[in-house]
Amino acid sequence: SDRQAGQDGRTGESGEETSEFGQLGPVSHGPRLGIGMDSCVIPLRHGGLSLIQTTDFFYPLVEDPYMMGRIACANVLSDLYAMGITECDNMLMLLSISQKMNDKEREHVMPLMMRGFRDAAEEGGTSVTGGQTVMNPWIIVGGVATVVCQPNDFIMPDGAIPGDVLVLTKPLGTQVAVNAHQWMDIPEKWNKIKLVISKEEVEQAYQEAMLNMATLNRTAAALMHKFNAHAATDVTGFGILGHAQNLAKQQRNDVAFVIHNLPIIAKMAAISKAGGNLFGLLQGTSSETSGGLLICLPREQAARFCAEMKASRSSSLGQDGGIGDGQQAWIIGIVEKGNRCARIIDKPRIIEVPPSCS
Amino acid sequence: SDRQAGQDGRTGESGEETSEFGQLGPVSHGPRLGIGMDSCVIPLRHGGLSLIQTTDFFYPLVEDPYMMGRIACANVLSDLYAMGITECDNMLMLLSISQKMNDKEREHVMPLMMRGFRDAAEEGGTSVTGGQTVMNPWIIVGGVATVVCQPNDFIMPDGAIPGDVLVLTKPLGTQVAVNAHQWMDIPEKWNKIKLVISKEEVEQAYQEAMLNMATLNRTAAALMHKFNAHAATDVTGFGILGHAQNLAKQQRNDVAFVIHNLPIIAKMAAISKAGGNLFGLLQGTSSETSGGLLICLPREQAARFCAEMKASRSSSLGQDGGIGDGQQAWIIGIVEKGNRCARIIDKPRIIEVPPSCS
């Protein structure tokens, strides 16, 4: 079904960047970043400016069309935020309408999804000025985010040094939460996990995952500058370990990332174990959608970074009462000398993250 | 089937811009163009520069994956060319791989399609630095083109004046040619048109349509500056009349567009008539994919514009031997005083355009 498509399979998940996209264009001045990281960085012909842009699209994974629109937008913008960019000059929306929907469903669902996308864009201080819509068997939602930056506006994700610590700004486990929520209606699936979780707890975890996915990483992006972040990425389709490895590969210095702690939405670790290590959540390979930023910070700054994340309101960026006021962040590991790889220690500490509204 | 999807139906065709995308962002200085025209124009915070970008994606409509990639790229870039923009700072590729393909088909088709897209981007003096790929029931191919411009780099599509003439830079009939090519294998369809065309002629028209669709409108964009074009658009999903009407609506002056001539790929008018006015080709409503530019030019410049199109080689822009060397262009109508509408006269002259290689 449509809902399954983007979830049970790994392929086609959000954040599956197309690594086949090959080599970069002609050599030019200024920093340049191509395939493999979150956004591409193109030096422009005009006064030291760079064009930075990113695209992402995927299939709906939550049932609420408005929230799905917000999540899709947050997920696109997150690639800019991962570079410490807090502004976005323009967004395009990429949509497909499912042929299987009747007129009534279409008129109900699509405007809500577009509204959610637009509202999140507005919360990010930007707007949607164009896009493309097609008919397709499945619904697709996504977009393009573009900004023209001066050199100080962005942080290249390659400056980690031994002694840094790793900070994560959203808990893991969105994929497990979203799937567990579907399994409540599938007895053979539900039977495998019902001993460790109640339906009420699944509903709570699902709501929590949805709120987290809809939260912009914009506050984190702003604080990256204040606390001198050395590198960052956002956690999406490859899971925390996959993205940590990706980021490690990009580093200029001989470093390795070691992850000690896994903050996970409450009960999702237990479900994962009960289901036979579902999605590899405890190995760090479970996909996330619109996950948090994984940031390399100077050790002495990290605690204050986390404290300011917690204290922050989206309103500090000119909005108020936005989703994601007062986000939690965790120090999850360290940067040591090494050969540009990343690993999770043998028995990482699982941090159970309770619902934020409880 | 996959191939039918993007062709027989009007919905989801290339060029179906999402007019639902609503109002523009906050008012700011400099020209701004939002929904409805080919590209969006966003004034930047930096020294009078504008961000101009466009996106398009659709389903394959020709059988040759390499040519399909070229067509998709030409179609995306065309929205920039329609504004007289000859450079592109960055492209992203949007792809979906069909689930229905087996590994062998996938490994054959997708690299060729990506190669075609990249080659066309290179011919356009730009490159692809990122994108997104998902799995989907159908193949999708498209992209995003972005440029940062100074005011003189682009021509806002709103300056037509009475006395101008309308020039078209590619013949019409791509949709009819592509469909006729499929109908050769469907007896009940073929029986309707076989009295007016041979299979060999269909094959020729199909090849001609494919070459036209793969041709960049870049030469036309460059010549728009040289010959003081007042406005332009590219002809895609809404057909020549639909796009003429769209362009007319954008005009600052009280003008109307009147089309007298319809240059059409040889025999496609006859097929259209035989099939009962197929797709409304003679009414100007037949979809085109990666069609030509429709340009409002000062009357005294138009003949020279057409002559230079014919004489031009892509090499004048730094490439040589590219598809589309020596393109034909036609004066197809006039701009008169009126209320921002467009029409085709009662019995337009049909110009039969023979295959370019014949």
Contacts between the chains, C-beta under 8 A, distances in Angstrom:
chain1	res1	chain2	res2	distance
A	5	B	135	7.8
A	9	B	135	7.3
A	11	B	134	7.9
A	11	B	135	5.1
A	12	B	134	4.2
A	12	B	135	4.0
A	12	B	136	7.5
A	16	B	132	7.5
A	16	B	133	6.9
A	16	B	134	7.0
A	17	B	130	7.6
A	17	B	132	7.2
A	18	B	93	7.3
A	18	B	95	7.0
A	18	B	130	7.6
A	18	B	131	5.1
A	18	B	132	6.1
A	18	B	133	4.2
A	20	B	114	7.0
A	20	B	133	7.5
A	21	B	93	6.7
A	21	B	128	6.4
A	21	B	129	7.3
A	21	B	130	6.1
A	21	B	131	5.7
A	22	B	118	7.6
A	22	B	128	7.9
A	24	B	127	7.5
A	24	B	129	6.5
A	25	B	126	7.6
A	25	B	127	3.6
A	25	B	129	6.5
A	26	B	127	7.6
A	34	B	129	5.0
A	34	B	130	7.1
A	35	B	129	6.9
A	35	B	130	6.2
A	39	B	130	7.5
A	40	B	90	6.6
A	40	B	92	7.6
A	40	B	129	4.0
A	40	B	130	4.3
A	42	B	89	5.7
A	42	B	90	4.7
A	42	B	129	6.5
A	44	B	89	6.2
A	44	B	148	5.3
A	45	B	148	8.0
A	46	B	46	7.2
A	46	B	47	7.2
A	46	B	49	5.8
A	46	B	148	6.1
A	46	B	150	7.4
A	47	B	46	7.1
A	47	B	47	6.5
A	49	B	46	5.8
A	49	B	49	7.6
A	49	B	148	7.0
A	51	B	89	5.4
A	51	B	90	5.7
A	51	B	146	6.5
A	51	B	148	6.1
A	53	B	90	6.5
A	53	B	92	6.9
A	53	B	130	7.5
A	53	B	144	7.5
A	53	B	146	6.2
A	54	B	130	6.9
A	55	B	92	5.0
A	55	B	94	6.7
A	55	B	130	7.0
A	55	B	131	6.3
A	55	B	132	5.2
A	55	B	144	6.2
A	56	B	132	5.7
A	57	B	94	7.3
A	57	B	132	5.8
A	57	B	134	6.8
A	58	B	134	6.4
A	59	B	134	7.6
A	89	B	42	5.7
A	89	B	44	6.2
A	89	B	51	5.4
A	90	B	40	6.6
A	90	B	42	4.8
A	90	B	51	5.8
A	90	B	53	6.5
A	92	B	40	7.6
A	92	B	53	6.8
A	92	B	55	5.0
A	92	B	144	6.9
A	93	B	18	7.2
A	93	B	21	6.7
A	94	B	55	6.7
A	94	B	57	7.2
A	94	B	94	7.0
A	95	B	18	7.0
A	111	B	20	8.0
A	114	B	20	7.0
A	118	B	22	7.7
A	126	B	25	7.6
A	127	B	24	7.5
A	127	B	25	3.7
A	127	B	26	7.7
A	128	B	21	6.3
A	128	B	22	7.9
A	129	B	21	7.2
A	129	B	24	6.5
A	129	B	25	6.6
A	129	B	34	5.0
A	129	B	35	6.9
A	129	B	40	4.0
A	129	B	42	6.6
A	130	B	17	7.4
A	130	B	18	7.5
A	130	B	21	6.1
A	130	B	34	7.1
A	130	B	35	6.1
A	130	B	39	7.5
A	130	B	40	4.3
A	130	B	53	7.5
A	130	B	54	7.0
A	130	B	55	6.9
A	131	B	18	5.1
A	131	B	21	5.8
A	131	B	55	6.3
A	132	B	16	7.5
A	132	B	17	7.2
A	132	B	18	6.2
A	132	B	55	5.2
A	132	B	56	5.7
A	132	B	57	5.8
A	132	B	142	7.1
A	133	B	16	6.9
A	133	B	18	4.3
A	133	B	20	7.6
A	134	B	11	7.9
A	134	B	12	4.1
A	134	B	16	7.2
A	134	B	57	6.8
A	134	B	58	6.4
A	134	B	59	7.5
A	134	B	140	7.6
A	135	B	5	7.6
A	135	B	9	7.3
A	135	B	11	5.1
A	135	B	12	4.0
A	136	B	12	7.5
A	136	B	136	6.8
A	136	B	137	7.5
A	136	B	138	6.5
A	136	B	140	7.6
A	137	B	136	7.5
A	137	B	137	4.3
A	137	B	138	6.8
A	138	B	136	6.5
A	138	B	137	6.8
A	140	B	134	7.6
A	140	B	136	7.6
A	142	B	132	7.1
A	144	B	53	7.5
A	144	B	55	6.2
A	144	B	92	6.9
A	144	B	144	5.2
A	146	B	51	6.5
A	146	B	53	6.2
A	146	B	146	5.9
A	148	B	44	5.3
A	148	B	45	8.0
A	148	B	46	6.2
A	148	B	49	7.1
A	148	B	51	6.1
A	148	B	148	5.8
A	150	B	46	7.5
